Amino acid sequence: MTTPKNFPRCRARELGLTPGILPPGPLNAITDVAGVRVGHFTFVEGDNIRTGATAILPHAGNLFQDKVPAGVVVGNGFGKLTGSTQVMELGEIETPIVLTNTLAVPRAMEALLDWTLSRPGNESVGSVNALVGETNDGWLNDIRQRRLSVEQIYVAIENARDGNVPEGAVGAGTGTIAFGWKGGIGSSSRLLPDKLGGFTLGVLVQSNFGGVLQMAGIPVGQALGQYYMKDKLETSKADGSIMIVLATDAPLSDRNLTRLARRALAGLARTGASMSDGSGDYAIAFSCAESVRRTTERRSRTTAYPELPNTQMSPLFQAAIEATEEAIYNSLCMAETITGFRGTAEALPLEQVKALAGEWRFRLRNNTM
């Protein structure tokens, strides 16, 4: 099934899918968290190059000098999250986060090194922990050509902006596939009420994985006849990867950011992901609150950083689950059909998804579930 050409691509909420109970931010994107910026470089060439890079910057300052606390969680480790062990060990990020394809990871590291070493104030820096995540876009993209260059990935970092985040088949999501349909970049956010801190949490995903798609509880994959193990033989359809990046303005320690990242996997599970043997499922969470940034001055002190206590984490956990779930839906809903190296990845048929959502709401109202 394919989406009629006269039915425009749109985000999940425009189809009546509103997962969770918390409200989204004004942009419903990771950039609702003040200071966070996102940049893309999309590389489409000929019949076989469908790839790119996406950069996430926690703040607009010198990230190496003003590091941000962070945590990393691995759902299934069939992937290459470069720089993750230092984040786990020290609990901080000192470069932008770049997402790209599997065989472009070394070049993304080079781009981050070039960018970081060129920042004013970093003239004496001799060691940089570049943080690069990936998924394999080798179905739509002739990945072995390794066409994506250091200079192109650098452009993604330089292009990072606040405001609306382009979604779907852009940047690192250009050649990805999710649940058998065209995947890509997706984003979402949640706002906590003032009495729970008034914090913002945003998520960006690079979706490229398989399973049995469900959207806000609706068994979309089964209804549309496309899902993992449909004929008990198509075992490879669950393989793939997802990168999940969470940002918040809540003043969190790296320990609680690790706990926050772990909740993103619950949001991933809500979408019907199989988290199979060949899937690389990673979540990175960081706080850009100025009070917990690890500045040069603060790193020389012995005083503790201010941080939100454990007892106030649960609302943020809920926000992480909801925003991750919706970001994945947006990555599918905004992606268009693409033909590439080995074939065509059809866009999720939104007209049929909208009809399913309407039918589901009718059944709920009339207690016919």
C-alpha positions, 0 to 999 in steps of 0.5 A: 500500500502507498499513500495517495500523492494528493495526501500530504505528509504531515506529523502524527498529531495532524492524523489524530495521534496524540500519544501520552498525557503531557502537552508538547512544546510550541515546536513539538521538537527537541529545539523547544529546549532552550539553546539546543540546535539541530543541523542537517546535511542531506546527500542525494546523488544519482540512483544510489547515494541516499545518506547524510548527517545530523548534528545536535548541539546542546548549547551555542557556546564552547562545548569543550570548555562548558561541557554538559552532563550526560548519560548513555544507555544501550538497549541492544549493542549492535552498533557503533556509538563512538565516544560512548565509554567516556560519556559513561565514565565521566558523565559529560559531553564535550562536542556536538552529537553527530548522527550518520551512516555506519561507514561514515562514523570515522569521517564524522569524528574527523568533522567533530575534531576539526570543528572543536579544535577550531573554536576560539579558546581551544587552541591548547586542546590535545584530546577530544571525545567526539560523540558519533552515532549511526544506523546502517542505510545500506538498502537505499544508499550504496554505503560501501562507496563511502561518499559522505565527506568530512567537509559535508558532515562539517556543514551539518554542524555549522548549519545547526539552528534553533526553531523547527526541525526538518524531519523525515528523509533528511540528514542522517535519516535520508536512507533509513527504513523503519518497520518496512516503511521509509524512516528518518529523522523525527522529533517531539517534546513535552512540557511539565506543569509549573508545579512539577518544575515547568521543565522542557524535555525534547527528543530527536530520533534517527529511525532505522529498525523493525518490529510490529508497528503500533501507533498510540496503541493502534496495531497499524503494522498488523492492520496494513499487513506489514510487520516482522514475522508476518509469514514466520520467515522474514526474520531480517525485517526486525534488524536495524538501529535507532539513535535517540537523543534526549535534551532537557533544561532540568538540572540533572546529574549524569546519574539521573540523565542515565536513568532518563535515557533508559526511559526512552527505551520504554517509548521505543517499545511502545512503537512495537520495536522488536529490538532484535539481535542485529539492532543497535538501540542507543539513547543519549540524554543531556542537560543544558541547564546552565547551573549544571554545565561543567565549566572550566571554573566549576571543574576546579572546585570541590563543591557539588553541582545543584541537581534535581532530587530523585523524587522529582524524576518521575514526571521527566521519565513520563515525558521521555517515554511520550516524546520518544514515542511521538518522535518515532511516529513523526520520523515515519509520518514525515518521510516520503517514498524514496527509491535508491540503491537496492530498491524502493522504501514506500512511505507510511500510507498516512490516509490509511493511518488516519482512517485507522485512528478515527476508527480506533477513537470511535470504538473507544467512545462506544466501548466496542474495543 
